[in-house]
Structure formats: C-alpha cells, structure tokens
C-alpha cells in the first residue's frame, strides 16, 4: 500500500517539514481533533485489510520530488511530497489448512489408483479423471477469489502442477493398458512401470508442497 500526501497547510513553496516538531507515525483517532472518527486518507493503527496482513513496524516515510505533469523543473526548485508505504502480505491460512491439504491428498489417492490398473478395463483411468474434474471445480472456485494480475501467482502454479500430475498418471495408465492388452506384455513387467511412475509422481507431489510452503512469511 502506498499513499502520497502533500503537506499544504501553513507552508510555503520550498519550505521544510520540521521533523522535531511533527513526528511521523501511525495516525490515531485523537489526531483528527474531533472532525472525523478516522482521519481521512491516512493509515490508522487499527486498520483492517480483508485477506491481507501487515506489520506496523514496516511503515516507511519518504520525501520525494513532486512532478508537475510533463513540465521539467530543476531539482533545487521542485517541491516534495510525503510518500507513506506499508508492505502487505496475503494471509493464506485458509488455503494452508483447507485447500492445499485437500489437493495433496487427492493427488495421493490418484497415485494409489495405479494399483487398480487391471481391476477392470478402465478402473484407474476413470477414478483419476474424476479426481481431475474435482480439481478443475476447485480451480474455478479459487480463481474467482484470487487477485486478477498479469502473472501466475503461487496458488495457480500449484493447481497447474496438480492438474498436470493427474494428466500424466492417466496417460501412464493408458499406455500400460495398451502394452498389456495389445502388445502382450506381462502384467508383472507393467507392475514395475506402475511402481516407478507412482514413485516419480509421489516425489513430484512433495515438490509441489515444497513450492507452496517455501518462502512463506510467518
């Protein structure tokens, strides 16, 4: 969050803000002198930003040169404005405790479906595709709540990884079924392929979890 405040009252152009008389800090209700409950346009000590958190100690004040449209003015003649900056981070507790564990377990269940490869003609594939459709529903629901930005955020990267994992498992299951039914491979041989694929998928699932949780601000 970044606010740009111009100091206009009792001040002439080129005048200086006296840091000794006017300490900069978070505004409180008494600072409004009764004119309003919350000082308009200022960050207050008890403000609440839905789905975001911040540390008041990160509040930063800087005086920067004030630009006058496209007109070029020498730095010595330019006035300044006060920039108030407060870094914020998105609170992801709901995703950490509810959404991601569900995605993780759905992936584990899909991996375990490789043991059902020949329970029937399409037992494993049908279950894994059903899980994929569940994840697509979760993705559509979350996309409506995530911020609209021009880059891929971490939660979208995680959901993409989960979806591609399921697609890989479905493809592997179909290839193994083709080798046994059409090429006459022994089931014992394809069981080794299933085991190797399951191990790789499990490692990738753990990698997705590391990508999600690493670098989080506690």
N, C-alpha and C positions, 0 to 999 in steps of 0.2 A: 504494500500500500504506500503510495507516495502522494503527499499533499504539498502544494506550492502556495505559500502565504506571503502576501505583500504587506509590509508594515507602512501604513499610511497616516495614522493619527499622530499629531504633534511631531511631525518630522518633515524636514525639507529635503530636496533632492541632494544626494551625495552625503546625507547625514549618516551617522553610525549608530548601530544598536548598542546600548550600554549593557554589556553582559554583567556588570557588577550590580546594577540596579534591577535588571529584569532577568531573572533566572529562567532558563528554558527547561520545561519538563511537561509531564502529562497534565492536562487541564482537569480541574475538578469542578464540581457544581458551584462551589462558592466563588470561583473565578468569574462566573457570569454576572455577579453583583445583582442577582435577583431578576435580571432582564429575561432570562430563559432558563429552563430546567437544565438543559445541556448546552454548553457553548456551541454555537452553530459553526460547523466547518472545522472543528478541532477533534483530534483523537483524545478520547477520555479514558480515564484509568479503568473503568468497569465496562468498556465496550465489549460487545459480543458479535463475532463474525460467524454465522452458521457454517458448520463443517470445516472451519479453519481455526488454528490456534496460533498464538504468538507469545513471545517473551518480552515483557515491558522493558527489560534491560537492553534490548536490541534497538530501542528507539534512537534514531540518529537525526541530528540537526545540522544543516549546512547552508551557508550563504553562497549563492551562485549569481553570476551576472544576469541581469534581466535583458532579454532581447526585445527590440521594438519592431516587430514584423520583419520585413526584409531590409530595413534600413541598417546600414553599418555604422556603428558608433565605437569610438576608441574605448579601450577597457578602462582607462582612467576616468572617463566621463559617464560610463554606464552605471545605472543604478543596480541594486541587488535585490533578490527576493530570498525568503526563507523556505528551504525545502525540508519537509518533515518526512522521514522514511521509516517504515516499520515492516521488517521482513515477516511474512506469514507462511505457515506450512499447513497443508491439508491434513485434517485429522482422519486417520484411516482405521480407527478402532473397529468400526462395524465391518469393514472389509477384512481386517486381520482375523477377527474372531468368528465370522459367519460365512462370508463369501468364499475367501480363498481356501479354507479347510474343506468346504464342500467340493470345490473344483479339484483339489488334490485327491480327495477320496474317490471321486468319480473316475479320475484317471487310474487310480489303483485298481478299482473294480474292473475297468476296461482291460487293463493288463492281465488280470486274473482270468478274464474270459478266454484267453488263448488256450486254457486247458480244456475248453469245450469245443475245440475246433471241429471235432468229428462226432459230437453228440448228436447232430443232425446235419442236414445239408448246408444250413446257413445259421446255425445256432449262435456262434460267436459274432458273426458279422451283424446280425440283427440286433443283438444286445448292444454292441459298440455304436452302431448307428443311432440307436435310441438314446444312448448317453450323449452322443454328439448333438442331437436335437435338443436335449435338455440344456446343454451348454450354450447353444445358439439362443435359446429363450432367455437364459441368464444374461448373455451378452447384450441382447436388445434392451433388456430392462436396465442394465447398468449404464448403457450408452446414453440413456435419457437423463441420467443423474450426473454423468461426468462432464467436466467443462469442455466447451467446444473450442479447440485450439488447432493450429495448423501443423501439429506434430503428433507423434504417437506417445501417449503417456504410459507410465509403467503398467497400470492395470490393463490397458488394452494390449500391451505386449504380452502380458501373462495369459490373457484369454486367447490370443492368437496362438501362443505356444501350446496351450491345452488342446485347441481345436486341431492343429497340425499333428499333434501326437496321436489323437484318435484317428485321423485320416491315415496315418502311417500304419497303425495297428490293423485297420480294416483292409488296407492294401496287402499287408503281410498275410493276413488270414486268407484272403482270396488267392494269393499266389500259392500258398501251401496247399489249399484245397485243389487247385489246378494240378499241382505236381503229383498229388496222390491219386486223384480220380482220372486224370487224362494222361499222365506220363508214367503211372505205375510205380511211383516211389514208395518205399516202405514208410509206414507210419512212424516207426522208431527213428528214422532219419529226419523226418519233418518235425518230430518232437524236439530234436536238438535245435532246429531252426527256431521253433517257438520259444524254447528256453533262452536262446541268445537274444532274440527280439524282445522278450519280456525283460531281460536284464538291462538292455540298452534303453528301453522305454522307462524303466524304473529310475535309472540314472538321470535320464532327461527330465523326469518329473521332479526329482530332487533339485536339479539345476534350476528349474522354473521357480521352485520355492526359494532358492538362494537369491535369484534375481529379484524376487519380490521383496524379501525381507532385508537384503543388504542395502546399506546406505540410508535406512530409515532414521528419521530424527526422533529420538526418545524424549 
